[in-house]
Amino acid sequence: MRGEMKVMKRIRENCLRCCGDSPKEVKYCPLTDCPLWPLRFGRRPKAAIRRLGKDGERLLDESNFKEGAIFVPDKKASESES
């Protein structure tokens, strides 16, 4: 369990570095083809969903993202394109 925490912390640090040290950019990261994308919060996906509340599932569902789309937390992906 302790080793997993170190790995998750390193994944989070990597994602922050990739996004210019901006937690907000990590949260709305559009790079859904990155193998670390579901783990970008430094937690397993189900734990991240619990912590993020109602937007958690949508933030971890890559179907919300299309190439070049920007995720808007309070709208569905199809609505944000308008």
PLY file of the C-alpha trace (Angstrom):
ply
format ascii 1.0
element vertex 82
property float x
property float y
property float z
element edge 81
property int vertex1
property int vertex2
end_header
0.00 0.00 0.00
2.81 2.40 0.85
4.54 1.74 -2.46
1.29 2.52 -4.30
1.09 5.90 -2.55
4.58 6.78 -3.78
3.65 5.83 -7.33
0.43 7.85 -7.22
2.30 10.86 -5.83
4.82 10.64 -8.66
2.03 10.40 -11.22
0.43 13.53 -9.75
3.79 15.36 -9.81
4.29 14.33 -13.44
0.84 15.60 -14.41
1.42 18.90 -12.62
4.77 19.33 -14.36
3.16 18.52 -17.72
0.45 21.14 -17.13
2.77 23.94 -16.04
2.29 23.31 -12.30
-1.39 24.25 -12.52
-3.79 21.97 -10.61
-6.69 23.47 -12.59
-5.03 22.48 -15.88
-4.50 18.94 -14.53
-8.17 18.76 -13.57
-9.36 19.65 -17.07
-6.55 17.92 -18.98
-7.70 17.11 -22.55
-4.97 14.51 -23.20
-7.26 11.53 -22.77
-4.95 9.25 -24.74
-2.24 9.62 -22.06
-1.93 6.38 -20.06
-1.73 8.42 -16.84
-4.88 10.44 -17.58
-7.26 8.46 -15.29
-4.69 8.71 -12.47
-3.87 12.42 -12.86
-5.41 13.33 -9.49
-2.87 11.16 -7.65
-5.59 8.73 -6.63
-7.22 5.67 -8.07
-10.15 6.68 -10.30
-12.89 5.61 -7.84
-11.24 7.51 -4.99
-10.92 10.57 -7.20
-14.62 10.37 -8.11
-15.57 10.24 -4.42
-13.33 13.20 -3.61
-14.45 15.34 -6.55
-18.15 14.76 -5.96
-20.73 15.10 -8.72
-18.24 16.24 -11.38
-15.84 13.40 -10.55
-17.29 10.85 -12.93
-17.50 13.33 -15.77
-13.93 14.48 -15.18
-12.73 10.90 -15.49
-14.92 9.99 -18.46
-12.90 10.56 -21.60
-16.10 10.48 -23.71
-16.62 14.07 -22.49
-13.61 15.08 -24.54
-13.39 15.33 -28.28
-10.27 16.43 -30.10
-9.81 20.12 -29.33
-12.78 20.27 -26.96
-12.63 22.15 -23.69
-14.36 20.60 -20.70
-16.82 22.90 -18.97
-17.69 21.39 -15.56
-21.31 22.50 -15.42
-22.20 21.63 -19.04
-22.16 18.47 -21.11
-19.46 18.27 -23.81
-22.05 18.67 -26.58
-23.40 21.88 -24.98
-19.93 23.45 -24.60
-19.33 23.29 -28.37
-22.14 25.78 -29.10
0 1
1 2
2 3
3 4
4 5
5 6
6 7
7 8
8 9
9 10
10 11
11 12
12 13
13 14
14 15
15 16
16 17
17 18
18 19
19 20
20 21
21 22
22 23
23 24
24 25
25 26
26 27
27 28
28 29
29 30
30 31
31 32
32 33
33 34
34 35
35 36
36 37
37 38
38 39
39 40
40 41
41 42
42 43
43 44
44 45
45 46
46 47
47 48
48 49
49 50
50 51
51 52
52 53
53 54
54 55
55 56
56 57
57 58
58 59
59 60
60 61
61 62
62 63
63 64
64 65
65 66
66 67
67 68
68 69
69 70
70 71
71 72
72 73
73 74
74 75
75 76
76 77
77 78
78 79
79 80
80 81
